[in-house]
Amino acid sequence: MSLWMKAGKTQLIHRAYPVGRRRPLIRRLAGLTAVLVGMPVLALSLTTGTAAASGAGHVTTYYGICSPVGITAGPDGALWFTNGGSIGRITTAGVVTNYTSPSISGPVGITTGPDGALWFTDDGSNSIGRITTAGVVTNYTGTGISAPGGIAAGPDGALWFTNYYSDSIGRITTAGVVTNYADVGSYGPRAIAAGPDGAMWFTTGDYSVSSIGRITTTGVVTNYTGIGISTPEAIAAGSDGAMWFTNDNNSIGRITMAGAVSNYTAPASRTRHGLSAGLTERCGSSTACFPRPSAGSQPPGNSASSRAPGSTIRMASR
C-alpha cells in the first residue's frame, strides 16, 4: 500500500504510505517519477512538507542509490529502476540490488514488458535493454533507436518508446524487431503511455512548439496543440478514461480521447515531472489535489465539469 518514487538530485528512493493521521514527512519529496503499488488513499503536499488528503502518511528514505531516473513495479513484487550506469531493484522491505553490464551505460525509462521481463531505454548506448528478474541483460541497438527516453508496454504486445534526437516513436517486439515512425508532427518526444483507446499517447515539443501526440499501433499520428499544453513532460492514463500530463509551466493537463484539453494550475511554483494515476477516487481538501479551473480559464469546447468528480492524480516534482 505504498507510493514509490525516485529522487535523482538526492540519489534516493522514497516510499510514502498512509498511517491514518497527518504527520510530517521525513524529508522533502523531490522525485521525478512515481509508481503506485497497491495504494489506497494518499496525496502528498510537496509545498508544506506534510502528507495530506483523506489518508495521511509519511515517507521512508532508502540510501545507496545512484542517480535514479525511472521506476516501475516489476512482475516479481519488487520495484525496478534505472540507476546511473545500472539497473536497480528494491524490495518493499528496502533491500537494494544493482545489476551492471557493459551494455548498460545511461538507462532512462523502464517498464514491465508483456514477457515478464523489464525493458528500459539507454540513452548512453542508444539502445533498448531487456533484463529478466534474474538479472540477465539483452541489448538491442541499430536503426530506429536514437537517444531513447520514455518506454511503455503497448496493447499490441510490443514495447513503444520515444526517440528524442530523431523526433520519432519506436516500437520493439519482445523478439527485438524494431519499427520506427519518423513523422510524429513535432520534435523532442519525451514520455509515452498506453491510452484507454488502444493507442499510445506521448508528450513532445519545447518552449516554442508543444503538443500531445497520439499514435495508433499501425503508426497513424495525431497531434493536439494549443491552450493548456506547455512543454509537457510526463503522461499517464487516468481512471476517468482520459490522459493526464504534466506541463513545465506548473500545471497539470487532461486530454480526452477526442482531444479536449483541460488545465489545472498547481498549488505551488514547482515543475511537475512524474505522474501516476491514483487507485482511489477521493481527493478531500488536500492542496495536492488540483481545483477545477474556472469556466473563464477554459479554451473553447473544454468544460471544467469534464473532470471526473473527486478523481486524483499523484505527482512528483523537483
C-alpha positions as CSV (number, residue, x, y, z in Angstrom):
1,M,0.0,0.0,0.0
2,S,2.7,2.5,-1.0
3,L,3.8,5.2,-3.4
4,W,7.4,4.7,-4.5
5,M,9.3,7.5,-6.1
6,K,12.9,8.3,-7.1
7,A,14.8,11.5,-6.3
8,G,17.6,12.0,-8.8
9,K,19.2,15.0,-7.2
10,T,19.5,13.4,-3.8
11,Q,20.2,9.9,-5.2
12,L,17.5,8.3,-3.0
13,I,14.5,6.1,-3.3
14,H,11.4,7.3,-1.3
15,R,8.5,5.3,-0.1
16,A,5.3,7.0,1.1
17,Y,2.4,5.2,2.8
18,P,-0.7,6.1,4.7
19,V,-0.7,5.8,8.5
20,G,-4.2,7.2,9.3
21,R,-3.3,10.6,10.6
22,R,-1.5,13.7,9.5
23,R,2.2,13.5,10.2
24,P,5.4,15.3,8.9
25,L,7.4,13.8,6.1
26,I,10.8,12.5,6.9
27,R,12.3,14.6,4.1
28,R,11.1,16.9,1.3
29,L,9.9,15.0,-1.8
30,A,12.0,15.8,-4.8
31,G,11.3,12.8,-7.0
32,L,10.8,13.0,-10.8
33,T,8.9,9.8,-11.3
34,A,6.5,7.9,-9.1
35,V,4.8,4.5,-9.2
36,L,1.9,3.2,-7.2
37,V,1.9,-0.2,-5.6
38,G,-1.5,-1.1,-4.1
39,M,-2.0,2.4,-3.0
40,P,-5.4,3.3,-1.4
41,V,-5.9,6.9,-0.4
42,L,-2.9,9.2,-0.3
43,A,-1.9,12.5,-1.9
44,L,1.2,14.3,-0.9
45,S,1.5,18.0,-0.3
46,L,5.0,18.9,-1.6
47,T,4.8,22.5,-0.6
48,T,4.2,22.1,3.2
49,G,6.3,19.0,3.8
50,T,3.4,17.0,5.1
51,A,1.2,14.2,3.7
52,A,-2.4,15.3,3.1
53,A,-5.7,14.0,1.7
54,S,-8.2,11.6,3.2
55,G,-5.3,9.3,4.2
56,A,-2.2,10.8,5.8
57,G,1.3,9.3,5.6
58,H,5.0,9.6,5.9
59,V,8.0,8.8,3.8
60,T,10.7,6.3,4.3
61,T,14.0,7.0,2.5
62,Y,16.4,4.4,1.2
63,Y,20.0,5.2,0.6
64,G,22.7,3.6,-1.5
65,I,21.1,4.7,-4.8
66,C,23.0,6.5,-7.6
67,S,21.1,9.0,-9.8
68,P,17.8,7.1,-10.3
69,V,15.7,8.2,-13.2
70,G,12.8,5.9,-14.0
71,I,10.9,3.5,-11.7
72,T,8.3,0.8,-12.2
73,A,6.5,-2.0,-10.5
74,G,8.1,-5.3,-11.5
75,P,6.4,-8.7,-12.1
76,D,8.2,-10.1,-9.1
77,G,6.6,-7.8,-6.5
78,A,9.7,-5.5,-6.3
79,L,10.4,-2.0,-7.8
80,W,12.8,-1.7,-10.6
81,F,14.6,1.5,-11.5
82,T,17.2,3.0,-13.8
83,N,20.2,3.9,-11.7
84,G,23.2,5.7,-13.2
85,G,25.0,3.0,-15.1
86,S,23.0,0.1,-13.8
87,I,19.5,-1.3,-13.3
88,G,18.3,-1.3,-9.7
89,R,15.8,-3.5,-7.9
90,I,14.4,-2.6,-4.4
91,T,12.1,-4.8,-2.5
92,T,9.2,-3.4,-0.4
93,A,11.4,-4.1,2.6
94,G,14.1,-1.7,1.2
95,V,16.7,-4.3,0.0
96,V,18.5,-2.9,-3.0
97,T,20.2,-5.0,-5.7
98,N,22.1,-3.4,-8.6
99,Y,22.7,-5.1,-12.0
100,T,25.5,-3.9,-14.1
101,S,26.5,-4.8,-17.7
102,P,28.8,-3.4,-20.4
103,S,25.6,-2.7,-22.4
104,I,24.1,-0.5,-19.6
105,S,25.6,3.0,-19.7
106,G,22.8,5.5,-19.4
107,P,19.5,4.0,-18.7
108,V,16.5,6.3,-18.6
109,G,12.9,4.9,-18.7
110,I,11.9,1.4,-17.6
111,T,8.7,-0.6,-17.7
112,T,7.5,-4.2,-17.3
113,G,7.0,-6.0,-20.6
114,P,4.4,-8.5,-21.6
115,D,7.1,-11.2,-21.5
116,G,7.6,-10.8,-17.7
117,A,10.9,-9.0,-18.1
118,L,11.9,-5.4,-17.5
119,W,12.5,-3.2,-20.6
120,F,14.5,0.0,-20.5
121,T,15.8,2.8,-22.7
122,D,19.5,3.5,-22.6
123,D,20.5,7.0,-23.8
124,G,24.2,6.4,-23.3
125,S,24.4,3.5,-25.7
126,N,21.4,4.4,-28.0
127,S,19.8,1.1,-27.2
128,I,16.8,-0.7,-25.8
129,G,17.6,-3.1,-23.0
130,R,15.8,-6.1,-21.5
131,I,16.6,-7.5,-18.1
132,T,15.0,-10.6,-16.6
133,T,14.1,-10.7,-12.9
134,A,17.2,-13.0,-12.6
135,G,19.4,-10.1,-13.9
136,V,20.1,-11.4,-17.4
137,V,20.6,-8.5,-19.8
138,T,19.9,-8.3,-23.5
139,N,20.7,-5.2,-25.5
140,Y,19.1,-4.1,-28.8
141,T,20.8,-1.4,-31.0
142,G,20.6,-0.2,-34.5
143,T,18.4,1.8,-36.9
144,G,15.3,3.2,-35.3
145,I,16.8,3.8,-31.8
146,S,18.2,7.3,-31.2
147,A,18.5,8.8,-27.7
148,P,15.5,6.8,-26.4
149,G,13.8,8.2,-23.4
150,G,10.3,7.1,-22.4
151,I,9.1,3.5,-22.8
152,A,5.8,1.8,-22.2
153,A,4.1,-1.5,-23.0
154,G,1.6,-1.3,-25.8
155,P,-1.8,-3.0,-26.3
156,D,-0.2,-5.0,-29.2
157,G,2.2,-6.9,-27.1
158,A,5.2,-4.7,-28.1
159,L,7.2,-2.0,-26.3
160,W,6.9,1.6,-27.5
161,F,9.5,4.2,-26.9
162,T,10.4,7.8,-27.7
163,N,13.5,8.8,-29.7
164,Y,14.4,12.3,-28.6
165,Y,17.0,13.3,-31.1
166,S,15.4,11.7,-34.2
167,D,12.0,13.1,-33.3
168,S,10.4,9.7,-33.7
169,I,8.5,7.0,-32.0
170,G,9.9,3.5,-31.9
171,R,8.3,0.1,-31.5
172,I,10.2,-3.1,-30.5
173,T,8.8,-6.5,-30.2
174,T,9.8,-8.9,-27.5
175,A,11.9,-10.7,-30.1
176,G,13.8,-7.4,-30.7
177,V,12.4,-6.3,-34.1
178,V,12.4,-2.5,-34.3
179,T,10.0,-0.3,-36.3
180,N,10.4,3.4,-36.4
181,Y,7.8,6.1,-37.0
182,A,9.6,9.3,-38.0
183,D,6.8,11.8,-38.7
184,V,5.3,12.5,-35.3
185,G,4.2,16.0,-36.0
186,S,6.6,17.8,-33.6
187,Y,10.1,17.3,-32.2
188,G,11.7,16.1,-29.0
189,P,9.2,13.4,-27.9
190,R,9.6,12.5,-24.2
191,A,7.2,10.4,-22.3
192,I,4.9,7.8,-23.6
193,A,2.0,5.8,-22.2
194,A,-0.8,3.4,-23.4
195,G,-4.2,5.0,-23.6
196,P,-7.6,3.5,-22.9
197,D,-8.4,3.8,-26.6
198,G,-5.8,1.2,-27.7
199,A,-3.3,3.9,-28.9
200,M,-0.1,5.2,-27.5
201,W,0.0,8.8,-26.2
202,F,3.1,10.8,-25.9
203,T,4.4,14.3,-24.9
204,T,6.5,16.3,-27.3
205,G,7.9,19.8,-28.0
206,D,9.8,22.5,-26.3
207,Y,9.0,26.1,-25.2
208,S,8.2,27.2,-28.8
209,V,6.1,24.3,-30.0
210,S,4.4,21.8,-27.7
211,S,1.9,19.1,-28.2
212,I,0.3,15.9,-27.0
213,G,0.7,13.2,-29.6
214,R,-1.3,10.0,-30.3
215,I,0.0,7.1,-32.4
216,T,-2.0,4.1,-33.3
217,T,-0.5,0.6,-33.3
218,T,-0.4,1.0,-37.1
219,G,1.6,4.2,-37.0
220,V,-1.1,6.8,-37.6
221,V,-0.2,10.0,-35.7
222,T,-2.4,12.8,-34.4
223,N,-1.1,15.9,-32.7
224,Y,-3.0,18.1,-30.3
225,T,-1.7,21.6,-29.6
226,G,-3.0,24.9,-28.1
227,I,-4.0,26.3,-24.8
228,G,-3.3,24.0,-21.8
229,I,-0.3,22.3,-23.4
230,S,3.1,23.8,-22.5
231,T,6.3,21.8,-22.8
232,P,4.6,18.7,-21.5
233,E,6.8,16.1,-19.7
234,A,5.1,13.0,-18.1
235,I,1.9,11.4,-19.2
236,A,-0.3,8.7,-17.7
237,A,-3.8,7.2,-18.3
238,G,-6.3,8.3,-15.7
239,S,-9.1,6.2,-14.2
240,D,-11.6,8.6,-15.8
241,G,-10.8,7.4,-19.4
242,A,-8.6,10.5,-20.2
243,M,-4.9,11.0,-20.4
244,W,-3.2,13.3,-17.8
245,F,0.1,15.1,-18.3
246,T,2.4,17.5,-16.6
247,N,3.3,20.9,-18.0
248,D,6.5,22.8,-17.4
249,N,4.5,25.9,-16.5
250,N,3.5,24.4,-13.1
251,S,0.2,22.9,-14.2
252,I,-1.4,19.5,-14.9
253,G,-3.2,18.9,-18.1
254,R,-6.0,16.5,-19.0
255,I,-6.9,15.5,-22.6
256,T,-9.8,13.3,-23.6
257,M,-9.8,10.8,-26.3
258,A,-11.5,13.4,-28.5
259,G,-8.7,15.9,-27.9
260,A,-10.4,18.3,-25.5
261,V,-7.9,19.8,-23.1
262,S,-8.4,21.0,-19.5
263,N,-5.7,22.6,-17.4
264,Y,-5.3,22.6,-13.7
265,T,-2.9,25.0,-12.0
266,A,-0.7,23.5,-9.4
267,P,-0.8,25.0,-5.8
268,A,2.9,25.9,-5.8
269,S,5.6,27.0,-8.2
270,R,7.3,23.7,-8.8
271,T,7.9,21.9,-12.0
272,R,5.9,18.8,-12.2
273,H,7.6,15.8,-13.9
274,G,6.4,12.4,-12.6
275,L,2.8,11.4,-12.8
276,S,0.8,8.4,-11.8
277,A,-2.9,7.7,-11.5
278,G,-4.3,7.0,-8.0
279,L,-6.3,3.9,-7.2
280,T,-8.9,5.6,-5.0
281,E,-11.1,8.3,-6.4
282,R,-11.3,10.6,-3.4
283,C,-9.5,13.9,-3.0
284,G,-10.9,15.7,0.0
285,S,-9.5,19.1,0.7
286,S,-5.9,18.3,0.0
287,T,-3.8,21.1,-1.5
288,A,-2.1,18.4,-3.6
289,C,-5.3,17.8,-5.5
290,F,-5.9,20.3,-8.2
291,P,-9.0,22.5,-8.2
292,R,-11.4,22.6,-11.1
293,P,-10.5,25.5,-13.4
294,S,-13.0,28.3,-13.7
295,A,-15.1,28.4,-16.8
296,G,-13.3,31.5,-18.0
297,S,-9.9,29.7,-17.9
298,Q,-11.0,27.0,-20.3
299,P,-10.4,27.1,-24.1
300,P,-13.5,26.8,-26.2
301,G,-15.1,23.4,-26.0
302,N,-13.3,22.4,-22.8
303,S,-15.7,22.1,-19.9
304,A,-14.5,22.4,-16.3
305,S,-17.1,19.8,-15.4
306,S,-15.5,17.2,-17.6
307,R,-13.2,16.1,-14.9
308,A,-14.4,13.0,-13.0
309,P,-15.8,14.0,-9.6
310,G,-13.2,13.5,-6.9
311,S,-10.6,12.0,-9.2
312,T,-7.0,12.3,-8.0
313,I,-3.7,12.4,-9.9
314,R,-0.5,11.6,-8.0
315,M,2.6,13.6,-9.0
316,A,6.2,14.1,-8.1
317,S,8.1,17.4,-8.6
318,R,11.6,18.9,-8.4
